[in-house]
Every structure is written in C-alpha cells, then in structure tokens.
Amino acid sequence: MLILGIESSCDETGVALYDSERGLLAHALHSQVALHADYGGVVPELASRDHVRQCLPLLRSVLREAAVDRGEVDGVAYTAGPGLVGALLVGACIGRSLAWSWGVPAVAVHHMEGHLLAPMLEHPAPEFPFVALLVSGGHTMLVEVAGIGRYRILGDTLDDAAGEAFDKTAKLLGLAYPGGPLLAQLAQRGDPGRFRFPRPMTDRPGLDFSFSGLKTFALTTVQANGDDDQTRADIARAFEDAVVDTLAIKCRRALRQTGVGRLVVAGGVGANRALRAALQRMAREEGAQLFYPRLEFCTDNGAMIAYAGACRLQAGQSQGRAVEVRPRWSLEELEPVALSPP
C-alpha cells in the first residue's frame, strides 16, 4: 500500500510517500522559521498561508523523487490535530481533496501518534510495549504504548512544554528565534557549577511536568548577576541541565512504574545532545533499550504521518468526505489497530 502523508499542524509543511512493502520512498519538508523570525514566534495566519503556498509544490517534488505517478497512490493521510486550526485545515482540505479526486481513501492522523511511531521508520524498530517521551515545543508527555492506538498517558505538562520553555528562556537571554537550539549551543560554554536551577516536580511522586517556573528563575538570576556573555552562557547551562535532569528523572520513574524495558524519545527536543547523553546513561543504568527517530524526523515531518496513516488504512480505517480537524485531541481517544505495523 502506497500512502501519501501531509503534515501541516504548525510551522512546517511536510509531504512524504511511504510504501508498506518498500518503506519510505521520498519526503520533503519546508520550514517557516525565517517567515516567523521577525515576530519571535509562530503567527497562525502567516503559517496557514504559507502551507497553502508550499504543499502542492512539495507534493510534486516528492512524486518526482520517488518516480511515482499519482495514479499509483493507494491512500492519503493528513494531520487532523492537535495543532493550529488554520494550519490543520490547509493540510486536511488538500489531503481530502486529493483523495476524492484520485478515488482513494483518506485517513486523519493524530500528530502525536505520528511522533510516537516515527522510530518505526528506523532499523531496528522498537517492539511493543514501550514508554515514549514526547518532547517538543508544544508537548511534553510520557505515554505507555501497548500497541498502535493503545496509549495511556502517564504524565503531561501542566504549563509550558519543554521546547517552549527553551525558546522563551532563549529570548530572555537575547537569542534569536527559534532560540532552543541556540540556547543549547550557548550552554556548551557555560560553567556547570556556577548556578543550579530547581528540578521542578521531581521532589514528589508522579510523572507530570512543569517548566514555566524555570523561566522566572532564569530572569531573577539575570537580574541578580548581570547579563555579560559568560553569565548568559552559565545561565543557559543551568537551565538546560535542569530540564534535562527533570526529563531523565521522570523517564526513569516511568520505566520502573510500568516495568517496560524500552524507551522511545520523539519530538524536536529529542535532538538535544545533552538530553540524549543523559537518557543514554539512565537507560544503561536501568538495563533499558533507547530508541530515537533520525534527527530529521524528530521535528514535524510528513514521513511520520504517512507511516501512521498506512497503519490505519491497512486496518480498514478511513474518513468520510467531510473535512474535520481537532486542534485539541487526546491520544487516549484513538481507536486501537489490531494489525501488525506495516
């Protein structure tokens, strides 16, 4: 089964072709970072308009790269939520229209299920069950994954997601947008012993997260110590260490609580080198296996949507002709898929 996947939930337009027998054939991604840089964050209306401009050219590029004719496509998968409603509607309308005109089924994909299943595109792929850390600009959660569509949320963020906290703290330190990767670079020059930030919600039971207070802690630290280059680097290091330690502590708890010996890490913050090193140490100590998607699939992309869509289309799931999106959508509401992954 050859599936076209379309991702347009926020500020990246992704298109991919996935074949259930041959694997990923082609994928293309357009980032809107430059478009939103002057505003210091994503402007929803601009994001939606850019998805309109980029989606079809990316589709044509992917078909050419894979040497596939549109008549060979067996189904279309598109992100239906969660995300920015206008951005979601662009991908959903295009995906549903293509499916109707080509006479093939279409399936609405949960954005976070795409991230959860992205490591399935790698070799070796994780086996079920596993615990997943979904950590990005919009989400930070721990999920127990018993199978496709069989998800139990173990912990969620009560305020800012980890990636959002990275970007906001980077802005506080005068770094350009998007600031998360720049903060991580700055942290490499920081003195790890000068400042120590709190590890929020690690002094009590549970697997929920809270990162908003770290921004305030960073602000008061700047006010008390100045903002020369070395101080900024030291604050960046203390902030990153606090986030990384918190995530590693909660992942260790989740593995012990579930008794599962596999951890999947997905989402844009999953590309952070310090986080990867800390989780690798933790997994080794716990005797657990650790899985990531490749770096280009940590951020939003069409390949993960095509794969998740293939799983559901092969199980006989599809949408009607109505175009519906869900800006808020819990993973626990998804229907399970009985078939083995493609």
Steps between C-alpha positions, in 0.01 A plus 500: 500500500644835389400789725544874458547682831442872560606684818391861560422530871718803577793664322642221285350356183590135449410261220612138465431174319509178701461153352404220736731258315789723391504747788547875473539599134538879523431791729532879489470767767464878496573693820341837573770612745607795286137607450429526873844616621411871503206429731688282748244220466251334269230728353207264426361690200841522333558131569173403332569709191847355461365144520271591208802618300728208581289185514440429131856584384632263768254235382623528142861483621438184702320326212791582267762382750322170554427461127136440591192597301206632697293211370720261699412659837267274702406742777557843653581575864488850644550652844161585651620612843610613743643826369409843363149476357572701184818309425326168558218597266742565215651152513165335566325675210783422258532141619126431491465666158784298352354177635156583355638595160725191485227267623698371799426496875622772734582474869537766768817454705570615855815712493639349819433146380719590204782596738442187709537276195785690327765260643321220311659645186843405635687171531478344746152623585375476859265218590182551699453575782715807565497826691519812283626845596340751263691823548463799269403865486134418550501179702682326783345172606577143594285234335478126553462343155356148493436506124382731224210699642544344844637794696492595868624844597722465806595864540442830324617859531295724725617819327781563251636213295876447524566637151285805570695565821827470304382757245366745759815481712712547188303815420564622855872450436482703179526209257332494160188298415472204521716518808503142630789371285691827555459470876639147482803630308551779751474252788806314371713798609334526840650413837289211639591586859414870514118484515259223592137524390222296664387168351124570504260238638773241557470526880154339498343188350352510153601543139360843411724788393518874564757725333354850523670573832844446348450808280434712810802348672714590198366857501576554870846348451573747219375791711721398790816426303494712184492387139860492380585228249637250752210549739254441217685180410501387863126564531436313176699205635312500831165519321582218259635282781179551697275405209713200401524368856125539549420310181748223585363463855143472375598251229673280758186511715280409203715197409494377858130568544397311185766231508561562131859474380479719189497880478416694183591869480330713234436868428729791424666519843596136452780629278666677797843345554505545877162332530609208284814450708306512828235258379765266366665488844165449671397222261832323549459514878143368475589229247255653252513544122486853359356591159490825300388593151775645284565869568302622199194312630520638854330818384164505318512314169285328243667160531360432846150596381527272195610211719229550763247536220618176340443317829142623522410467133626141497274435798202623295461841666420806287308828512188612319496795263450758774812692597541505877796603712551489876734767642470318836503121485609250764708200399283286726198564273653316203367166381740205536637328192505121513732447204878479527691814394568518123 
